[in-house]
Amino acid sequence: MTRVDFHSKVPDKLAYACRLIRKARASKMQVVVFLEDQAQLTQFDDMLWSFSEQDFLPHVTATDPLAAQTPIILTDNAEADLPHHEIMINLSTKIPEHFARFTRLFEIVSTEENDLTQGRDRYRLYQQRGYPLTNFMADKS
């Protein structure tokens, strides 16, 4: 069963996700990032290229011909054919349709009230379905 980890009250979801990806890649894990829309996908793609001078985070979109050979996949399409199912990071406000195929799902929830409300709704839904949940609060205040 998919383990679901919530990281809540994150000030900058994209930067936080970059750090999670860097940590996952250091452990040789494959990652799929589910994004809200094309605009967020483009912004995150740019951010991964410039995130760290010391770390190369190879990534492509799910539709790229090299997706099967690339450890980090970006998509905003719930119907996308994904080449691996180890870790999914959800940066959208929706529950990814095929999240249960993954070993682990990270739900990143910002400090914005709307995002917090939708994050709580997703948490309850996972809880009702019996998924193992953990919650990490990024903001200790």
N, C-alpha and C positions, 0 to 999 in steps of 0.2 A: 504494500500500500504506500502511496506517495506520502512522504513527510512534508508538512507545510510549515514553513518558518516565516512569521510576520516580523518585519523590521519597521516599527512605527515611529511616527514623529521625526521623520528624516528631513532635514532642512533642504537638501538638494538631492533628489532621487537619482538623477543621471550620474552625478559624481559618485554617489554611494554605490550605484550599480557597477561603475567602472572598478571601484576598489574590490567589490565582491568577485567580479570576473577575474581580476588580477590574482586574487587568492585562489580561486578555482583552477585557473590555468597553471599556477605554481604546483598544484596537485595533479596536473595532467587531466583535469576533468573537462568534459565538453558542455557547452552552455548554449541554451536558446533564450533569447531575450524577446519577450512579447511586449510590443509597444502600442500606444493608443491609436496612432494614425501615422500617415506618411511624414508629416511635419516633425513629429517627435522622433521618428525613425531616422530621418536625415540629420537632425540635431545630434542624436546619440552616435550615429555613424561618425560624424565629424569629431565628436568628443573622444571616441575610442582611438582615433588616429593621433590625437594630440595630448592624450591623457598623461602619458609618462614618457620621458626621454629614455629611461632605462628599460621599459617593458614594451615588447611588441605584442599586441593583442590582435592576432589575425582573425578577421571577421568578414562575412559577406551576408547578403540577404538570402532568404530561403529559396528564392527563385534563381540564384546564381548557379551556373553550371559547376562551379567548384564547391558547392555547399557540402557535399558528402565528404570532402577532404579537409574541410575547414572547421576548426574546433568551436568557433563562436558564430552563431546564426542569429540574424536580426529579422523579425517579422512583425507586421501589424495585421496579418491575415490569419484569422482563426482556422481557416481551412487549408493552410499551407502544408505541403508534404515536407515533414521534417526528417533529416537524415539520422539524428540521434536523440536519445531520450534520457539523458543523465540528469542535468540540472536545467530548470526553467526559472527565469527571473521575470516576474510580472511587473511591468511599469505602467500598465494600463489600469483603468478603473473597472474593467470587466474581468470575469473569471475566464481564463483561457479554456477553450472548449475541450481540448484533449490533454489537460494537465495531468490526468491520472495515468498517462503513459510514462510519466517521468518518475525517477527515483525520488527527486526532491524538487520542491517548488518554493521559491522565495517570493513573498509578497512584500513589495516596498511601498510604504504608505507615507506621504508627506505630512507636513504640519498644516496644510490647508484644510479648512473645515469640511469642505465638500469631499475631499479625498479621504479624510479621517472617517466620515460617515459611511462612505462606500466601502472602505476597508473593514469597518465593523460589520457591515452587512455580509461581506465575503467571509469574514472570520466565522460568523454564525452559521453560514451555509456549510462551510467545511466541517464545522463542529457537529452540525446536525447529521452530516453524512458519515461521521465517525473517523475522519482523518486525524492522525496524530499531529497536534499543533504545539508550536512554541511561539512565544512573543518576546521580542527584544525591543526595548524602548531606546531609541537613539538619543532622545532628549531627556536627561535626568531631572530637569527642573519641574 
